[in-house]
């Protein structure tokens, strides 16, 4: 497990997931972009969902508890990056799961209803 510490909030993530989030989040912050970051909470802390608004001016700390750098999955990075550029912001999705497809379907349905 690793931790993301942001503005006094500490959230634990698996080191592999955290390494992928690190790549995507740093890309966005380096470009000066603010965005929403959301995830599902584990049942041990009550379940539900949490979200942060990330801004380049607020210090962010990534703490990896494992000593080895995980291999980066480019397809997962692409899926997370696509999510981060959506109106919902960066949403944590499991590796190999095309979860963003569901987001696109939801946004498309909303857009179609708005046009009707």
DRENTOR-665917 format. One line per 4 residues: for each residue x, y, z of C-alpha. Coordinates in Angstrom, 2 decimals. Layout:
<nodes>
X Y Z  ...;
</nodes>
This chain:
<nodes>
0.00 0.00 0.00  1.06 3.56 -0.66  -0.42 6.91 0.25  -1.38 10.11 -1.52;
-1.24 13.08 0.85  -2.92 16.29 -0.27  -3.84 19.32 1.82  -3.91 17.32 5.06;
-5.85 14.39 3.56  -4.14 11.01 3.37  -5.58 8.30 1.15  -4.11 4.83 0.81;
-3.84 3.10 -2.56  -2.07 0.00 -3.75  1.48 0.92 -4.88  0.78 -0.25 -8.45;
-2.35 1.89 -8.73  -0.59 4.82 -7.04  2.28 4.64 -9.57  -0.22 4.98 -12.42;
-2.11 7.78 -10.68  1.22 9.53 -10.11  1.93 9.60 -13.86  -1.52 10.96 -14.77;
-1.77 13.49 -11.92  1.74 14.88 -12.48  1.01 15.28 -16.21  -2.04 17.40 -15.46;
-0.48 19.48 -12.68  2.66 20.12 -14.74  0.39 21.74 -17.36  -1.19 23.89 -14.65;
-4.54 22.10 -14.85  -6.93 21.77 -11.90  -9.26 18.78 -11.90  -11.44 16.48 -9.83;
-10.06 13.13 -8.58  -12.50 10.46 -7.34  -12.36 6.90 -6.03  -14.44 4.31 -4.20;
-13.68 3.98 -0.50  -12.92 0.55 0.93  -15.60 -1.05 3.10  -13.24 -0.77 6.09;
-13.71 3.01 6.08  -17.43 2.95 5.42  -17.55 2.35 1.68  -19.00 5.09 -0.52;
-17.03 7.45 -2.73  -14.59 10.28 -2.14  -13.38 13.13 -4.30  -10.69 15.82 -4.16;
-10.22 18.95 -6.22  -6.54 18.97 -7.24  -4.86 22.31 -7.91  -1.24 22.88 -8.97;
-0.56 25.35 -6.12  -1.33 22.85 -3.32  1.52 20.51 -2.31  0.96 16.86 -3.13;
2.95 13.95 -1.72  3.08 10.37 -3.02  4.41 7.80 -0.52  5.23 4.36 -1.93;
5.76 1.66 0.69  7.25 -0.88 -1.75  10.87 -0.45 -2.83  10.37 -1.57 -6.45;
8.95 0.65 -9.20  6.03 -1.21 -10.82  5.97 -1.66 -14.58  3.71 1.00 -16.10;
0.79 -0.21 -18.21  0.41 2.32 -21.04  -3.18 1.29 -21.76  -4.16 1.93 -18.14;
-2.39 5.31 -18.26  -4.36 6.17 -21.41  -7.66 5.14 -19.81  -6.94 7.16 -16.65;
-5.79 10.16 -18.71  -8.95 10.02 -20.81  -10.96 9.95 -17.60  -9.01 12.90 -16.17;
-9.90 14.99 -19.21  -13.64 14.28 -18.91  -16.21 16.41 -17.13  -16.17 13.91 -14.23;
-12.41 14.22 -13.78  -9.96 11.46 -12.90  -11.88 8.43 -11.65  -9.93 5.46 -10.28;
-10.67 2.37 -12.38  -9.15 -1.10 -12.05  -6.39 -2.10 -14.44  -7.69 -3.70 -17.61;
-11.27 -2.57 -17.03  -12.74 -0.33 -19.71  -14.66 1.62 -17.06  -14.44 4.87 -19.00;
-16.74 3.35 -21.63  -19.52 3.51 -19.04  -18.70 7.15 -18.36  -18.88 7.92 -22.07;
-22.25 6.18 -22.34  -23.59 8.21 -19.41  -22.28 11.50 -20.86  -23.62 10.61 -24.33;
-27.06 9.82 -22.92  -27.10 13.12 -21.06  -26.06 15.01 -24.18  -28.74 13.27 -26.24;
-31.42 14.11 -23.67  -30.26 17.72 -23.61  -30.65 17.95 -27.40  -34.14 16.43 -27.38;
</nodes>
